[in-house]
Amino acid sequence: MMDVVIGTGKGFFPLESDLIEMAQTKIHRKKRQVTILIIWMILWEVGSESIQYSVLEETESGTFVANLTKDLGLKRGELAERGAQVVFKGNRQHLQLDPQTYDLLLNEKLDREELCGSTEPCVLPFQVLLENPLQFFQAALRLLDINDHAPEFLENEILLKISESSHPGTAFPLKIAQDLDVGSNTVQNYTISTNSYFHLFTLNHSDGRRYPELVLDKALDREEQSELRLTLTALDGGSPPRTGTSQVLVVVLDINDNAPEFAQLLYEVQVPENSPVGSLVITVFATDLDAGTYGELSYSFFQSSNQVIQAFEINTVTGEIRLKKPLDFEEIRSYRLEIEASDGGGLSGKCTIAIEVMDVNDNAPELTMSVLISDVPENTPDTVVAIFGISDPDSGENGKMMCTIQDRLPFFLKLTVENFYTLVTERALDRESQAEYNITITVTDLGTPRLKTQHNITVTVSDVNDNAPAFSQTTYTLRVRENNSPALHIGSVSATDRDSGANAQVTYSLLPPADPQLPLASLVSINADNGQLFALRSLDYEALQAFEVGVRAADRGSPALSSQARVRVLVLDDNDNAPFVLYPPQNGSAPCTELVPRAAEAGYLVTKVVAVDGDSGQNAWLSYQLLKATEPGLFGVWAHNGEVRTARLLSERDAVKHRLVVLVKDNGEPPRSASVTLHVLLVDGFSQPYLPLPEVAAAEARADPLTVYLVVALASVSSLFLFSVLVFVAVRLCRRSRAASAGRCSGPEGHFPGHLVDVSGAGTLSQSYQYEVCLRGGSGTSEFKFLKPIFPNFVGEAAGRDAEENSNFTNNFGFT
């Protein structure tokens, strides 16, 4: 160890006593002006660094103590950056750090006698705590005594009874003075006022204290002088010295041959601390061989300190010593009592009692929290949560401690330096598993009974964005009925995020469609805040039955995390399409006419109504029924396939022309329908080479007389008119050819090829009876038409007549 003394500009002083003396001199010279003297003591030990600073007691608050940055070998500003703290035992802050320079300063005036009592040296250990990284430095503050207390006698007058028979040279010990200072500042010498009977010696006790002893120089004569009054002065070692006085009254007694004697000169006793008031400590006993008043003894304390008088009382008659107050091992560990037994003649005997205070485990451990980080981020292992120190003022096993926390917590305690612990995370914390921990730090001593102190701290795990939003389903199926109103809410998706705060706030968006041809932006939209999906326009099942939408849910953390889900939107069919009849065509043209032979049996297939429905499901299930007929009961319609068949055998009484109305209805709700009109013509057998209609036969009957007349007329006309008739016939033939060309379909496709022709799947016709099938335009659609029969032209001169007859047939039945 090396002592370094810093003076006030007058150099270095190698001796501590010289430094103190100089400081005391300057204090008295400048009265209230304080001159600061600081002693640095640097102690280097193996594996650790300990620094000891010394300062005079009663130094003003704010006094500079040390340049801590330099002493610790740190860089300038590093103390501030690392959050330096000065930690004393018991949460008392005797020192402070300058907030600008981080120099070590006194935080308050320190009274050595108050802090340490008679203990010397007075050393106050402390730690310098640095964070980031965690580091401790052991240090101590030593308080140097100044002479701020004068010696003081407990009694203003000391009574001393001396027998007149006492011989010169006899010594009489006197009561000592008390001085709260230590070292050279305590009592160093005693003096007695000038007299002709006594001189004074100053002697040393075994414990180092100095006491006065009065020595008789010549024999006393009670008859000459019965008492003497002397002044006893105590001087300390200060510069200048302080003094205290007491009066000594010497009473000269008659002769008393025997002084009291104790059975033991030294008594040793142990007393547990906290023993109740009035407890018996010990009983002392002395004897005196004299009789009468000279043999009557009285017990009292002799040369006892103020601490003894406050703690103990003695029975002057029995010699019992009892407690006046509970003893505290942590305050005073031992007492030394001087007991005097005096007889009635003024003689006395003395003994010493050494009392050792036994420690009792009466102090629970103390915990001092230096650093507490109550908010710890998740996913960060080996994080320092708290730094604290523990202490126990008891001694031995009572002062030994152990520190624990609860089991099954992701934290552990690590001992850094003596009685200093750090609370550290054992592994990375997960806020989603547990967001808060209540930790109880228990400090238990090893005494009997064991005492403990508990300190509760709450650690909150702060969130880190480590969880992506999770959809409640990976695939959603939403259904919307077609013809919906725009901006219709069709469903919702939902995602949750296990994080908290902004990390758990979810926003929704649509992903680009997998099919770039799909106009997704015009079909649906999503509410970014709640995931509600809306149809932007009216949907048409017949145009779009289903489509898929990708939805992305992203949180607002940094970095943002996201997840995806697929939404399948099914468009539900609405019965918004009526059945559409394909055959027979319904385009505003004249209706088709179906030919049925009168020889047809019941169930003969007349035709088949073909219809379709743009809807789906039951909305597209079609049924057929005969809504209206010229002759009910003659024809029927199959409900499921639309086939029109004869319901019974035909007879000659049945009308030639029939009009049928067929209703086509779907199975929707409400049902929608369409109707088609059919014309049926009953004919007499398809095997005759010529099939005259009733109207045609009547026309021919009317035309026969005219033909005969023409033949007779032509035969009787003269040759002059022959040429005219031939021209006339040629003109008529040309007109007929044009009329026939306009009424027939052009091209060979219109005639049924082959020897036999199938009519409606129900029979065959001979080659001589052929029907034209014509595809007509005009409405933009293709239509099937059964046209007029093609009659053979037997005579050329009847051509005009045929044209007229065919024209009549068309007008009556709607043939084109």
HUSUL-V540596 format. One record per residue. RES is the residue in one letter. PHI is phi in whole degrees, -180 to 180 (999 if undefined). Layout:
BEGIN
res=(RES,RES)
phi=(PHI,PHI)
END
This chain:
BEGIN
res=(M,M,D,V,V,I,G,T,G,K,G,F,F,P,L,E,S,D,L,I,E,M,A,Q,T,K,I,H,R,K,K,R,Q,V,T,I,L,I,I,W,M,I,L,W,E,V,G,S,E,S,I,Q,Y,S,V,L,E,E,T,E,S,G,T,F,V,A,N,L,T,K,D,L,G,L,K,R,G,E,L,A,E,R,G,A,Q,V,V,F,K,G,N,R,Q,H,L,Q,L,D,P,Q,T,Y,D,L,L,L,N,E,K,L,D,R,E,E,L,C,G,S,T,E,P,C,V,L,P,F,Q,V,L,L,E,N,P,L,Q,F,F,Q,A,A,L,R,L,L,D,I,N,D,H,A,P,E,F,L,E,N,E,I,L,L,K,I,S,E,S,S,H,P,G,T,A,F,P,L,K,I,A,Q,D,L,D,V,G,S,N,T,V,Q,N,Y,T,I,S,T,N,S,Y,F,H,L,F,T,L,N,H,S,D,G,R,R,Y,P,E,L,V,L,D,K,A,L,D,R,E,E,Q,S,E,L,R,L,T,L,T,A,L,D,G,G,S,P,P,R,T,G,T,S,Q,V,L,V,V,V,L,D,I,N,D,N,A,P,E,F,A,Q,L,L,Y,E,V,Q,V,P,E,N,S,P,V,G,S,L,V,I,T,V,F,A,T,D,L,D,A,G,T,Y,G,E,L,S,Y,S,F,F,Q,S,S,N,Q,V,I,Q,A,F,E,I,N,T,V,T,G,E,I,R,L,K,K,P,L,D,F,E,E,I,R,S,Y,R,L,E,I,E,A,S,D,G,G,G,L,S,G,K,C,T,I,A,I,E,V,M,D,V,N,D,N,A,P,E,L,T,M,S,V,L,I,S,D,V,P,E,N,T,P,D,T,V,V,A,I,F,G,I,S,D,P,D,S,G,E,N,G,K,M,M,C,T,I,Q,D,R,L,P,F,F,L,K,L,T,V,E,N,F,Y,T,L,V,T,E,R,A,L,D,R,E,S,Q,A,E,Y,N,I,T,I,T,V,T,D,L,G,T,P,R,L,K,T,Q,H,N,I,T,V,T,V,S,D,V,N,D,N,A,P,A,F,S,Q,T,T,Y,T,L,R,V,R,E,N,N,S,P,A,L,H,I,G,S,V,S,A,T,D,R,D,S,G,A,N,A,Q,V,T,Y,S,L,L,P,P,A,D,P,Q,L,P,L,A,S,L,V,S,I,N,A,D,N,G,Q,L,F,A,L,R,S,L,D,Y,E,A,L,Q,A,F,E,V,G,V,R,A,A,D,R,G,S,P,A,L,S,S,Q,A,R,V,R,V,L,V,L,D,D,N,D,N,A,P,F,V,L,Y,P,P,Q,N,G,S,A,P,C,T,E,L,V,P,R,A,A,E,A,G,Y,L,V,T,K,V,V,A,V,D,G,D,S,G,Q,N,A,W,L,S,Y,Q,L,L,K,A,T,E,P,G,L,F,G,V,W,A,H,N,G,E,V,R,T,A,R,L,L,S,E,R,D,A,V,K,H,R,L,V,V,L,V,K,D,N,G,E,P,P,R,S,A,S,V,T,L,H,V,L,L,V,D,G,F,S,Q,P,Y,L,P,L,P,E,V,A,A,A,E,A,R,A,D,P,L,T,V,Y,L,V,V,A,L,A,S,V,S,S,L,F,L,F,S,V,L,V,F,V,A,V,R,L,C,R,R,S,R,A,A,S,A,G,R,C,S,G,P,E,G,H,F,P,G,H,L,V,D,V,S,G,A,G,T,L,S,Q,S,Y,Q,Y,E,V,C,L,R,G,G,S,G,T,S,E,F,K,F,L,K,P,I,F,P,N,F,V,G,E,A,A,G,R,D,A,E,E,N,S,N,F,T,N,N,F,G,F,T)
phi=(999,-126,-89,-117,-112,-104,-96,-117,99,-109,101,-105,-120,-78,-110,-66,-64,-65,-61,-64,-62,-66,-65,-64,-61,-70,-64,-70,-70,-100,53,-86,-72,-101,-106,-96,-123,-126,-112,-102,-129,-113,-116,-104,-121,-69,83,-152,-120,-123,-116,-122,-109,-119,-146,-73,-64,67,-72,-63,-63,89,-70,-66,-110,-163,-88,-66,-61,-70,-65,-88,69,-104,-78,-65,85,-69,-62,-68,-64,-100,59,-61,-135,-110,-121,-104,-68,80,64,-96,-106,-79,-123,-139,-104,-62,-64,-96,-98,60,-75,-85,-125,-72,-90,-162,-69,-114,-106,-60,-67,-72,-83,-123,63,-90,-69,-141,-78,-95,-120,-111,-72,-152,-123,-103,-106,-116,-113,54,-86,-70,-154,-117,-130,-83,-150,-149,-115,-102,-94,-93,-75,-117,-82,-108,-131,-93,-59,-145,-85,-71,-122,-74,-139,-109,-93,-128,-100,-127,-71,-68,-88,-65,-89,-56,95,-69,-102,-127,-64,-113,-71,-89,-95,-99,-140,-70,-73,-129,66,-72,-85,-87,-63,-115,-158,-125,-136,-124,-62,-66,-157,-98,-110,-133,-129,-122,-112,-109,-118,-109,-77,-66,-89,99,-75,-104,-136,-91,-135,-89,-113,-76,-94,-147,-63,-90,-132,-61,-70,-83,-152,-81,-154,-129,-119,-119,-110,-100,-116,-107,-121,-94,-96,-72,-132,-73,-72,-100,-131,-145,-129,-149,-86,-111,-101,-100,-106,-87,-107,-69,-72,-133,-72,-121,-94,-62,-131,-84,-66,-134,-81,-134,-110,-120,-144,-113,-126,-66,-65,66,-64,-66,-61,93,-64,-76,-92,-166,-119,-96,-144,-130,-123,-138,-74,-72,-115,71,-65,-72,-103,-84,-105,-132,-102,-158,-76,-132,52,-99,-78,-63,-63,-68,-65,-74,-96,-128,-137,-124,-81,-65,-96,-92,81,-75,-111,-126,-82,-95,-154,-65,-86,-125,-60,-70,-96,-136,-95,-155,-131,-128,-109,-104,-111,-118,-110,-116,-94,-71,-93,94,-85,-144,-129,-133,-146,-119,-117,-100,-107,-105,-83,-89,-72,-121,-75,-113,-123,-74,-60,-115,-121,-117,-84,-96,-136,-138,-110,-86,-122,-114,-70,-72,64,-122,-79,55,-97,-76,-98,-152,-130,-150,-119,-127,-153,-147,-70,-70,-122,60,-64,-67,-99,-81,-134,-134,-123,-140,-128,-66,-77,58,-115,-80,-137,-148,-99,-127,-79,-95,-127,-56,62,-121,-124,-121,-97,-125,-70,-80,-153,-67,-87,-122,-64,-70,-80,-155,-93,-151,-126,-104,-108,-110,-91,-113,-111,-124,-89,-105,-76,-127,-74,-74,-111,-142,-128,-119,-131,-100,-131,-114,-111,-101,-90,-80,-81,-121,-74,-119,-129,-80,-59,-121,-74,-69,-140,-80,-136,-114,-122,-115,-123,-137,-79,-62,64,-68,-79,-61,66,-76,-75,-106,155,-140,-115,-139,-132,-122,-124,-75,-74,-132,64,-63,-68,-107,-80,-105,-119,-114,-152,-93,-84,-59,-68,-66,-98,-64,-79,-80,-78,-61,-63,-98,-94,-135,-139,-131,-76,-66,-92,-121,76,-77,-102,-129,-84,-78,-143,-70,-97,-121,-61,-68,-95,-149,-87,-162,-156,-112,-127,-93,-116,-113,-112,-127,-87,-107,-77,-132,-74,-74,-113,-147,-146,-129,-141,-105,-118,-102,-103,-103,-88,-87,-72,-113,-78,-108,-123,-80,-60,-119,-86,-88,-145,-68,-69,-126,-124,92,-82,-66,-67,-76,-118,-101,-96,-127,-70,-68,-84,-66,-87,-64,89,-65,-78,-82,-165,-135,-82,-113,-138,-132,-133,-70,-80,-133,65,-69,-67,-105,-78,-105,-132,-122,-150,-82,-86,-152,-145,-64,-128,-59,93,-84,-122,-140,-120,-72,-68,-98,-122,76,-78,-100,-131,-74,-91,-156,-71,-84,-135,-69,-79,-71,-63,-75,-106,-133,-117,-116,-113,-104,-99,-108,-130,-90,-106,-75,-131,-79,-71,-120,-146,-145,-126,-138,-105,-118,-113,-119,-119,-87,-122,-93,64,-94,-92,-72,-66,-136,-120,-81,-83,-60,-66,-66,-61,-65,-65,-68,-63,-71,-83,-61,-59,-66,-65,-61,-62,-67,-63,-64,-65,-67,-68,-90,-75,-74,-62,-65,-91,-63,-65,-64,-64,-63,-61,-61,-63,-62,-64,-63,-63,-64,-63,-63,-60,-68,-67,-67,-64,-72,-90,-103,-77,-81,95,-81,-72,-74,-95,-74,-79,94,-74,-118,-120,-84,-115,58,74,-112,-180,-127,-117,-75,-60,-72,-115,-121,-117,-85,-113,-120,-98,-100,-101,125,-111,89,-125,-88,-132,-93,-132,-86,-97,-66,-69,-95,-89,-69,-93,-81,-129,-69,-75,-93,-64,-62,-64,-64,-62,-68,-66,-63,-63,-64,-62,-66,-68,-83,-115,81,-73,-122)
END
